[in-house]
């Protein structure tokens, strides 16, 4: 296997419609497999390290305008469940993720200092079970 062979493989995957992020996952898997093959003495080189996977474009965040947030809050206020207004206002004010909002506890709220600490998030396992986990960034915010 040569670096050119690997680069050609990545190009074929791209022409078949595979997204750059998916091709990058192939690259990571192949690199790890060849690294292990070197550790076991099955090969002397790792051509994957020198291959050129496609770059994955960064996707910018779309932030809602104040007008859209205001419309959402008005809609929540007029809905059949106006208590959702509290959750939507909290989402708008904190920028928390849905799972982080679902994991909030009263112990997360510091009324004296007007602070909310996001320490956990709710997430769904492959089995369908929902459980508390670390937030996506693994940091308390």
N, C-alpha and C positions, 0 to 999 in steps of 0.2 A: 504494500500500500504506500502510495506517495502523497505528498501534499496536494499535488494537482488532482489526483483521484478524489481526494476528499473535497476539494473546492468544486470540482465538477459535480459531485454528489449533492452538495449544497445548492448549486445552481439548478440541477434537475428538480430538487424538492421545491425550489422557488417557482419554477416554471409550471409545476403541477398545481400551484395555488396555495402552497403551504405558507403561512405567515412567518415573517422573520423571527418572531418570538418562539415559534414552534421549532424552527430550524436551529435556533440557539440552544434549545433543550436537547436536540439530537447531538449538537456539538458537545455540550456538557457531559452527556452520557458516554459518548465515544472517547472523550478526553480522559474521563475517569477509568474507563475500561482499559485503555492503552496504558495508562499510568500503572494500573494493577498488573498488566501483562509484563511491563518492564520490571516491576518489583519481583515477579515470579521468574524472571529470566527468560521469558518466552520471546521477547523482542528487545533490540538494543536501542531503538528510537521510538519517539512518539510523534508521528507526523501530524496528529491532530493539533498539537500545540502550535504548529506553524501555519495551520490552515486559516482561512479567512471566512468566518461565519458572517452572515449579513448583520448590519447594524440594526438595532431595534429603535425605531423612532420613539421619542418620548412624547407621550400624549399629555397635552396641557389640560389642566383642570378647568371645567366650565363653572364659573361662579355665578350664581343667580344675581340679577340686578336687584336693587332695593324695591323696585316696582313689582317685580315678580314675587319676591318674598312677601311683600305687603298683600298682594292678591291671594297668595296661599294662606296667609294668616286670616284674612277676611273670610275666605272660603271655609276654613276650619271653624271659625266663630259661628258661621251660619249653618254648619252641617248638622246632621242628626246626632253627632257625637261631639258637642262643643268642648268637651274635656280634652280632646286632642289638641286644642289650641296651646295648652301648656307644653305639650311635648314638642310641637312645631316651633314654638317660641324658643324653647331650650335648644333645639337643633340649630336654629338660625343664629342664636347668640354664641353657641360654643363651637359649632362646626364639627360636632361629634358624629361618629358613624352610627348607623342604625343599631348594630350589635352592641355598641358602647352604651347607647341610650337604654337598651333593654336590660343591661346589666347594672344600671344605677341602683344604688341602695340609699336609704336615708342616711346611713353612715358616711356616704360620699359627699353629703352636703354640710358645709360649714356656714351656718347662718350668721355667726358672729363676724366673720370676715368676708361674707358674701362670695364664697368660693364653692366650686364643685370640683371634686377630684375624680377623674376618670381612671379607674384602676383595672377594669376588666371589660370583657365584651362577651356577648352570647354568640355561640357559633354552632353550626349543624355538622355533625359527623357524617361520614359516608353511610353509616347505618341508619341515619335519619334522626338519631338522638340529638337533642339540643342540650348544650352544656355551657358553663362559664369557662372562659379561657383568657389568656393574656390578650391585651389589645394588640392591634396589628403592628404597632411600632414597639411593643414590649416595654413601654414607658408609662409612667404615671403622668397624666397631663392635668 
